[in-house]
Amino acid sequence: MAHYSKEFKESIIKRMMPPNSETIASIARETGLSENTLHMWKRKARANGFAVTAGEEESEKWTTQDKFLMVIETAALSEIELAEYCRSKGLFVEQVQAWRDACMQANGGVAQEAAKLQRSNKEKDKEIKKLTSELKRKEAALAETAALIVLRKKARAIWGENEDE
């Protein structure tokens, strides 16, 4: 198994990143590296927080993971730094801002849905408790009525009373 220098790997990974966004197949043909090796390098780069696209030049076709990583990379940048970064990556500032907004809305939406679900669960728990209590009360009343009927039959059998009396 061949060992490649860190610099060589980084140069190949940079070719997969914006603005180049070269495909793994084209890099493999040009360099003679196997596509499996390039996929592995790409996965490791993504795991380390780098936005490595799937060879898509159009940023709107990037995966949500790549867009999210781009948002993370640019989170601490000023407007001027963001503009420079976007120019170097072949992006528009508006795209990155839209991705950032989408990420923030997604997280807020999840929290709101979780709170709504929790309220709904509490209401359902109260309803279940109320219904269970009502069922126990009705079962007790039914048992009492059954006991009275049995006692009435026994009393009639002992004293010989008629149904009409």
C-alpha positions in Angstrom: 0.0 0.0 0.0 1.5 3.3 -1.1 1.8 6.1 1.5 1.2 9.7 0.3 2.5 12.8 1.9 0.1 15.0 3.9 0.6 17.8 1.4 -0.2 15.6 -1.6 -3.5 14.4 0.1 -4.4 18.0 1.0 -3.8 19.2 -2.6 -6.1 16.4 -3.9 -8.8 17.2 -1.3 -8.6 20.9 -2.3 -9.3 19.9 -5.9 -12.6 18.2 -4.6 -13.5 21.4 -2.7 -15.1 24.5 -4.1 -14.5 26.4 -6.3 -12.9 23.5 -8.3 -15.3 20.8 -7.1 -13.6 18.2 -9.4 -15.2 14.8 -9.5 -13.4 11.8 -8.0 -13.5 10.0 -11.3 -11.7 12.8 -13.1 -9.0 13.1 -10.4 -8.6 9.3 -10.4 -8.1 9.2 -14.2 -5.6 12.1 -14.0 -3.6 10.9 -11.0 -3.9 7.2 -11.2 -5.2 7.0 -7.6 -8.0 4.5 -7.0 -11.5 5.9 -6.6 -11.8 4.0 -3.3 -8.7 5.8 -1.9 -10.2 9.2 -3.0 -13.5 8.4 -1.5 -11.8 7.5 1.8 -9.8 10.8 1.8 -13.0 12.7 1.1 -14.9 10.9 4.0 -12.0 11.7 6.3 -11.9 15.4 5.2 -15.7 15.7 5.8 -15.4 14.0 9.2 -12.8 16.7 10.0 -15.2 19.5 9.1 -14.3 20.3 5.5 -16.9 20.9 2.8 -15.9 18.4 0.1 -18.6 18.3 -2.6 -19.6 15.4 -4.7 -18.0 17.0 -7.8 -21.0 19.3 -8.3 -20.1 22.7 -9.7 -23.6 24.1 -9.0 -23.6 24.7 -5.2 -27.4 24.2 -5.1 -26.8 20.5 -5.9 -24.4 20.1 -3.0 -25.4 17.8 -0.1 -26.9 19.3 3.0 -23.8 18.1 4.9 -21.6 20.2 2.6 -23.8 23.2 2.9 -23.8 22.8 6.7 -20.0 22.5 6.8 -19.8 25.7 4.7 -22.0 27.5 7.2 -19.8 26.3 10.1 -16.6 27.4 8.2 -18.0 30.9 7.7 -19.8 31.4 11.0 -17.1 33.5 12.6 -16.3 35.6 9.5 -17.1 39.3 9.2 -19.0 40.5 6.2 -15.8 41.4 4.4 -14.2 38.1 5.2 -17.3 36.2 4.1 -17.3 38.1 0.8 -13.7 37.2 0.2 -14.3 33.6 1.2 -17.3 33.3 -1.1 -15.3 34.8 -4.0 -12.5 32.3 -3.4 -14.9 29.4 -3.4 -17.0 30.5 -6.3 -20.1 31.2 -4.1 -22.4 34.1 -3.5 -22.7 35.6 0.0 -26.5 35.3 -0.3 -26.2 31.5 -0.8 -24.2 31.0 2.4 -26.6 33.3 4.3 -29.6 31.3 3.0 -28.0 28.1 4.1 -27.3 29.6 7.5 -30.9 30.7 7.8 -32.1 27.2 6.8 -29.8 25.6 9.5 -31.1 28.0 12.2 -34.8 27.5 11.2 -34.3 23.7 11.2 -33.0 23.7 14.7 -35.8 26.1 15.9 -38.4 24.0 14.2 -37.2 20.9 15.9 -37.3 22.5 19.4 -40.8 23.9 18.7 -42.0 20.5 17.5 -40.5 18.8 20.6 -42.3 21.3 22.9 -45.6 20.8 21.1 -45.2 17.0 21.2 -44.4 17.2 24.9 -47.6 19.3 25.6 -49.6 16.9 23.6 -48.2 13.9 25.5 -49.0 15.6 28.9 -52.6 16.2 27.7 -53.0 12.6 26.6 -51.5 11.4 29.9 -54.1 13.5 31.8 -56.9 12.1 29.6 -55.7 8.5 30.2 -55.5 9.0 33.9 -59.1 10.5 33.9 -60.4 7.6 31.8 -58.7 5.0 34.0 -60.2 6.6 37.1 -63.6 6.6 35.5 -63.2 3.0 34.4 -62.2 1.9 37.9 -65.3 3.7 39.4 -67.6 2.1 36.9 -66.1 -1.4 37.5 -66.6 -0.9 41.3 -70.3 0.2 40.7 -70.8 -2.8 38.4 -69.3 -5.2 41.0 -71.5 -3.7 43.7 -74.6 -4.1 41.5 -73.7 -7.7 40.7 -73.3 -8.4 44.4 -76.7 -6.9 45.2 -78.3 -9.0 42.5 -76.7 -12.1 43.9 -77.8 -11.2 47.5 -81.4 -10.5 46.3 -81.5 -13.9 44.7 -80.2 -15.6 47.8 -82.6 -13.7 50.0 -85.5 -14.8 47.8 -84.3 -18.4 47.9 -84.1 -18.3 51.7 -87.4 -16.4 52.5 -89.2 -17.4 49.3 -90.2 -13.9 48.3 -91.8 -13.3 44.9 -90.4 -11.0 42.2 -93.6 -8.9 42.3 -93.4 -7.9 46.0 
